[in-house]
């Protein structure tokens, strides 16, 4: 993997991890939403999906 | 009915292990690593089933009961991130294992540093810190059998019976039978857990209503920080990266990196491993949270039994027995892998260096004897469980995570000085235990988990050694 490209992937993974540190940018209200789950649960599910997508693209192109 | 379901399950698993025995129990590579030939699905399920255990069934539900939905994120996203370390460490471990014939983690360490002292310490830490996690499976089996037979099989009898059964099929079949069993047990466990959630929520008037009722009773279970503010920012940061460091250091997972048929199989397994927790981690946590409607006020270890209690309360006898048999499957799939991994480590890292003339079939025999010995030790610990399932697991995982910096350095750094690595491991583990047993004040941690501070110290010591040393000679032959 070229060094420059490697940095992009590192940045993408670090960004995903930072997005999981929700206290840095949001204060969730304590309540329920879809199916009675907490309001913030959907955010983390989406983030998990985002991680799988980025990891899939990374694995496809650069994991050799 | 309960006994019929249990007997059918035991017969199916046992017949599977006989097939494994026919295929490759005659050489160490065959017995311990299934001849490095596992395909994507078998590899993925053996990694998943190895990892999702009593900790998944009882621990997730118990912690869901105590802390709430935030625990789902801790386990789902945290485990997802761990897939990254499959790339970071798994790829190199697989390549080097294939090139140089490594079977144990210690052999890789020895190959790259030429130090038996480091190899033995590394192996010893793996063995010692696997015991709390190993015994946790036996504890879970005891709880489950006690609940589904309505105390007809007492806790210790149930734990002993399942341990004996696991010994039998690991003895006969080795890694291939363990992996094949894991595939069946993994599918069974996930399918039945989903069914359990559907049945329980239906009995409580639907998921939405049940959640709304719990929210009215215990709103803390729906907060992002969890009940009792369990995960403030520092703890949240610590726990979400924790799994990335510790999961690949479980000996039974580390050795799974060796068994992939090729790199593509390892890659696909890692992708599945990163994704599946998004769905399956939610099931036991839901049951744990909803447990407050039927069994309010449980504290400490009592909450670890919430899943079997909910099943018995909200479903028919046969269905509860079926699901809890799935849970037993999960416990045994972890226990068998741990027993096999630890016996392999003792045989290859501690016996073989002193008995170089040992025939391959003798190595397998010693491995089998170790399986019995370790199972008995695990049963001894399980006779008096010292903490909740979550806390027993956390201690085991933190201890193992101290090996992550050493492994990373051995695989990627130009210089790793064995003496400094030995010092780093000892100081890391001592620091960890000092915080666990409150010999050191927790205020020193500034709210972060103890493993994080200990790991930083381990990295610093390793780094200091690297700065002062010369590049090591790699490629010490395995004896």
Interface residues (C-beta under 8 A of the other chain):
Chain A: X13 X17 X20 X21 X22 X23 X28 X30 X31 X32 X35 X36 X37 X38 X40 X41 X44 X45 X47 X48 X49 X51 X52 X55 X56 X58 X59 X63 X64
Chain B: X68 X69 X70 X72 X73 X76 X77 X80 X81 X83 X84 X87 X91 X207 X208 X209 X210 X211 X212 X215 X219 X222 X223 X224 X233 X236 X237 X240 X241 X263 X267 X270 X271 X274 X275 X277 X278
